[in-house]
Amino acid sequence: MPAQIASARNPGSQQQGLDDITALSAVELVDHYRARTLSPVQVTQAVLDRIERLDRHVNVFALLDADGANASARASEDRWQRGEPLGLVDGVPVALKDLILAKGWPTLRGSRAVDPAQEWNEDAPATARLREHGAVLLGKTTTSEFGWKGLGDSPLTGITRNPWNFAHTPGGSSGGSAAAAAFGFGPLHVATDGGGSTRLPSAHSGVFGFKQTFGRVPVYPPSQNGSLFHVTPMARTVRDAALLLDVIARPDWRDWNALPAQENSWRTDLDQGVRGLRVAFSPALGYAQVDPGIAQIVADAAKAFSDLGAIVEQVDPGIEDPIDLFQTFWFAGAAKLVASFDADRRALIEPGLQAVAEKGRPIDAVTYLRAVDRREELGRHFNRFHQQWDLLLTPTTAHPASAIEASETDLVVRPIRSPFTYPFNLTQQPAASVPAGLTSEGLPVGLQIIGAKFADATVLRAARAFEQARPFARLKDSA
């Protein structure tokens, strides 16, 4: 049954349909806690009630710890009553993608190959920072197996559905995070992105997702995909994503790639706007085949930047499709991952991932190191490009979210589902997907905003400016 929706261009309907409390942003919740007009216990119970009522339609939680969340909410309420909150998100409900370690919870990564009978006694860096700031951890959201593909299903948890139309995928691999954010299952979500796994489902599900500069958010344990992989914020609003980034973008000694902490809050310059920025708009990056409906919506979105005072020109960055380069790293990573399991466990991994691993096994050291050289060349190319352009705009995806039946027929041949996302994992640049409109079938479309490496704040402020200029409606609750 498809979810009903409000007009994507009606600012007054932006929060229609979400329960009053669960419609509130994380920033608003913290303001309410400070004013004592809402309590973390009320908010957590409202979110849990909503999950109980609606998750059967979308299947976004691989693990839901209602007892633990309620206990955390009670402790947070005591702190707020004493005027002693732990940190920036004390009492705010947060869900973690099931690739991210959380002490006391199994991290099964969407796979039957992972043995649940082991000690789960370590937090990932993002989880540890959230606990330090008093967050209410709800549970784990679904992922494709080991995050290997851009679809919302796994052998362990089955199919996760798009809340805008239950017959369609929300995208992946962070499909559970995106669908949960869209459906109001907590305001903050920690996802991952190794080739588009945050931006693609954000686009398909009508939420905001941000892949920051590599190293900005510490990662541990390391991914099989190495420096392609990011732990990321996902939320319904840019301000909430920036708030979450304030929490999780802090150094952790376990990640030797981690960047130094930003001195200022990521929310400090959000409302500076884009006036005077030089913005390149590339409808296809010079090589992609884009659905006409998406092309029109994104071209219209690019015009909004001109209206906001940016200097916008249609410019391609001058690259060929780097899919073969990306696949060298992706296939090698899959081979490494699959080889880490013994034969019995390996047999439990889904055939599509095993097929990708087989493509990675013959890649030798010389081939891999040549790919490293090509990757550096691509990075230098975009360094040069951003000497002239502050931002690059593209569609986030070339096609709307596919029907689940269609997705099931091409699992093996199309694991990478957007030609616009993986180039910027290779170059380690910040890139965000912000909702831009709806197709004629009522499926969300994302605008991708890319900045120079380390220009995370510029991407966030551009996304915020667009979000304010073109408000995007939220789902009406029809389930």
N, C-alpha and C positions, 0 to 999 in steps of 0.2 A: 504494500500500500504506500503510495507516494505521500510524502509530507507536504502539507499545504504551505504556501509561502506568501509573504507580503511583497508588494512592489519593490523591486531592487533599486528604484529611484525615488522612493518615498521616505524622506528623512524622518517623518513622524511615525513611521511604522517600524523603526529600527529595532525595537525591542518587543514588538508584538509577539504574543504567543508563548514566550518563555515565562515560566513562573516568576513572580515579581522578584523574589530574592535571588534566584539562580540567574536572572538576567543581569544582575549587577556585575560590574567589572571588579577585578581585584583591587584596583585603586579606590573605587567607591566603597568596597567592603572595609578596607583599612580605615577610611574616613568614618564610616559608621561605627566601627569598633572604638575608635578614639572618642567619638561623641557619645558612645554608649546607647546608640539608637538601634543597634543590632548586636547580637553576640555570636561568637564562633560556633556555639552549640546550635543555635537556631539555623545558621547558614549551613553547617555541615549536615544537619538533619534534612533540610530542604533539598540539598544536592543528592543525598542518599535516597530520599523518597522519589526524586525525579529519575534517578538511575533505575530504581526498582520498577518504576512504572513504564519506562521507555526503552531500557537497554535490550529487552527481548526482541525489539524490532531491528536493532542495528548491530548488536553483539560487539561492543567495543572493549569490554573489560575481560582480560585474561585472568585477573585476580582482583577481587574487591574485598577490602578489609574494613567492614563497617564498624566492628568493635574497636579496632585500633584507631580508626578515624574519630570515632566518638570520644575515645579516651583522650586523644590529642586535643580535640576541641574543648573538652572540659578543662584541661590544663591551661590552654590558651585563654579561655574565659577568665580563669583565676588570675592570670598575669595581667590581662587588660583591666580587671577590676582593681588591681593594686597599682595600676599605672606603670607597669613594668614589662612591656612587650619585649620579646626576645630580639626581634629584628623587623625587617621590612615587610614580611608576609606572615606575621604571626596570626594564626587562625584562618588563613586563606586555604581553601581546598586545592590540592595539586595532584595530578596523576602523572605517572611515569610510564614511558614506553617500556615494554618488556624486553629491551636490550640493555637496560640500565640497572645495575646492581642496587639492591636495597636490603639492608640487614634484616633477617628474619623472614624474608619472602623469597621463594624460588624465582630465579630468572631463567626461564626455559626457552626464551627467544623464539617462540613459535614452533618449536621442534620437538618431536617425539624422541630425537636422538640424545637430548640432554637429560641426564639422570637427575630426577628431582630429589633423590635420597642422598643428599650431600649437605655439608654445612654451608649455610648462607649467612655468613657472619661479617660481611664487609659492605660498606656503602660506596657507591661510585662518588666521584667528587661532587656532582650536581646534587645527589641525594644528601650527602653530608652537609652541604651548604644550606639546603632547604630545612633540614632538621635544626641547624644552628639558628635559623631565622624564624623558627616556630611554625612552619607550614604544617597543615593537616594533610598527611599523605593518604590518598584514597585507595590506591592500588595500582595495578599494572594494566596498561592498554595494549591491545593486540598489535602484532607486527607480522608481516610475511616472514617466512622461516629465515632466521638470521639476517633479516632485512635485505634479502637478495634481489627482490623484484618490486616494481612499482604498482603492486596490486594489494588489495586488502583481504587476503586469505592466507591460511597456513594449515598444515596437516594437524597441528595441535588444537587450534581454536576454531577452525572452520572459517566461514565467510563472514567478514565484516561488511556492512552495507552503508551506502551513502544516505545520510539523513534527508537529503533533498529528494531522493527517489530511491526507494529500497531495492529496486531492480538493478541498480547500478553500483559499481565499486566506488569507494571513497578515494581510491588511489592508495599508493603505498610508498615505502613500507610503513610509514607512520600513519596508516589509515585509521587505527583506533584512536590515536591522539586527535586527528583532525575531526573525525565524526563526533568524538566526545566534546570537543570545543564547540562545534556547531550546534550540538543538541543541549548545551548548557549543563554538561556533567562536570562542573567545576570551571573556574575562569582561567586557570593556568595549567599548561601541559608541557612536559619535557619530552622532546622527540629526538630524532637523529636524522642526519642527512649525509649520505655517501655518494649520491649521484642525482639527488632531487627528492629524497625520501621525506623531507619536510615541505618543500615548496610544491611538489606535485599534488599531494593530498590536500594541502591548504587551498590550492586553486580549485580542485574538484569539490571541496566541501564548504567553500565560502568563508574561510577564516584567514588569519594572518600568520604567516610562518617566516622565520628569519634564519638563514644560514649565515652566521657571522664569519669574519675572517678566521682562517684556520689558526687554532691555538688560543683563541679568545676564551673559550670555555674548555677547561681541562677534561681530558678523556682518560678513563681507566676502568677496566683493563683495555689495552689497545685493541682496536678492531682489526679483523683480517684485512680490511681495506686501507689500513695505514693512514696516510695523510690526506686521503680523500674524505675521511669520516669526521663528522662534527656532531656534537650534542647541542641541541638547539631549543630555543623558546618557541612555543606556539600558543596563540590566544585569539580571542575574538577582536581585540583592539591592539593598536600599535603601542599605546601607553602601557598596557598590561604586559606585552612582550618585553618592553624596555625595563619594566619593574622586575620581571623575572630574570632578565639579563643582569641587572644590578646584583642579584643574589648569586647566580651560578657562574658568572664570569669573574671568578676569583682564583688566584693561583692554588695549585695543589702539587705537592712535591712528587707525586706519583706520575705526573705527565711532564716529561722533559721538553715537550714542545710548547708548553703553556706560556702564554704571553704575560708580561707584568699586568697587574690590575690597573684599570682605568681610575684615575684620581677622582673624576667627576661622575655623577650619576649619568646613566644613559638617557635619563629623562630630562636632563638640564636644557638641552637645545632643541627639544622636539618641536616646539612651536615657532621656530625661526622661519619656516617656509622655504620656498625654492627660488624666490626672486633673484635673478641674476645668474643662477646656475646654468651651465652649459650642458644640455641634455641631448644625447643622440637617441633617436628612435629607430630601431631595426625590426621591421615586421617579421623577418624570417631568419635573421643572422646570416643571410646570404645563401642558405642551403636548405632550409626546412620547408616542408609542404604543410600549410596551415589551413585548418577548417575555415571556410569563409565567414561563418558567424563569429568565431573567435577573432579572426583578423579585423573585422569591423569594430567589435567591442574594444579591442586593444588600441586600434587607431584612434577611436574616440577618446579613450582614456589618455592617450599621449597629448591630445589637444588640451586636456585639463591643465597640463603643466605650462603650456603657453598662456592660458588664462590666468595662471598663478604667478606669471612674471618670469618664468624660465625662458631661456633661449633654446628652442627646440628645432632640430633639423633631422630629417630622415637620412640616416647614415648607417651602412653596414660596417662592422669592424674589420672586414677583410680577412676572414679565416675560412678554411675548408672545414667541413664537419669532422671533428676530432673523435668520432665514435670508435674508430679502430685503436686509437691511442688509449682512450678510456678503457676499452675492453681488455687491453693488455694487462692493466692493473686489476681490473675487476675479475677477469678470469683467473689470474694468478692468485688473487686473494681467495677466491672460491676453492681453488685447488688446495691451498694451504689449510683452509678451514676444514674441508672434508677429510683431508689426510690426518687431521688431529684426532679423529675418532677411530676406534677399533672397528673391525669388519662388521660385527653384529650391530653396533650402533650406526655405522655408516649406511647400512641397508635400510634404516628407518628414515633417512633423508629423502625429501621428495625428488622425483625424477628430473624435474627441470633444473634444480640446483646441482644435482649430480652431473647433468649434461654440461652445464657451464664449467664445473670443476674439471671435467675431462678436457675441455678446450684449454684450460689453464695449465694442465700437467706438462705439455711439451714446451712451454715457454722457458727458454734457457737464460742464463745470466746475461749474456751479451745482448739478446733481444730485449730483456728487461731494462738494462742500462741504456740502451739506445732510446727506449721509451722515456726514460728519465730525462735524457737530453732534449727530446722533443717537447716534453712537458715544460721544461725550463724555457724553451723558445716560445711556447705559447704564452707563458707567464710574462715574458719580456714584451711580447707583442701587445698585451693588454696594458702593461705598464706604460708603454709608449702611447697607446690609444687614449689613456686617461690623462696624459699630459695636455690634451686638447679638450676632453669631455669629462665633466664631473660625474655624470651618470649615464647609464645605458638602459633603455627601456626595451623590453621584448614581451611577447606573450610568455606566460609560464609554461603552458602546455600547447601542443599543436592541435589537440583534439579534446572534445569534452569527455567526461568520465564515461567509460565504456560500460555497456550492459554486462552483468556478471556472466551470462552465458557466453558472450563473445570473448570476455576475458579468459574464460576457461579453455578456449580453443587455441589460444596462442601463448600459453604460459612459457613454453620453452623458447620460441623464436623471438619474442619481444619482451624480455625482462626489463629493458631500459625503455621507458615509455614517454620520455619527453626530450626532444633534441635541444631544448633551451636550457636545461639545468646542469647536465654533467660537465659542460665546458668550464663552469665556474667552481666546480670541485677540483678540477685539474689546476686551475690558476689560484685557488685559495682565496678568491675575492668574496666580499660580502654580497649577498643576494637575497632579496625578500620577494615573497608573493603576497600581493594585497588584492582583495576581491574587487573586480572591475565591472561585473554585471552578470546577466543570466542569458543563456542561449534561448532560442525560441521554444526549446523543450523544457525550460526551467532549470537547467543545470548551471552551476556557478562557473565563472571564468576568472582566471587570475592574471594580473599584470605583474611581470617580474621587473624589479628595480635593482640594478647592479651598480656597485661603486668600485672605486680603486681599492686595492688591498690596503687594509687598515682604516678605510673611510667608512666604518660602520655607522658612525653618528650621522653622516650625510645621507646614507640609505634610510635610516630610521626617520629622519626629519622629513625626507621626501615622501615616504610612505604615510607619515602622519598628515602631511599637507594634502595628499591625495584623498586619504580617508575622510578628512574634514570636508573637502570640496565635493566629493562624490560618496555620500553615506550609502552604506550597503545594508539592505534589510536583513533581519534575522528570520529564522524559521518561525512559522506559526505552528503551534503544537496541535497536531491532529491525530497523533497515534493513540 
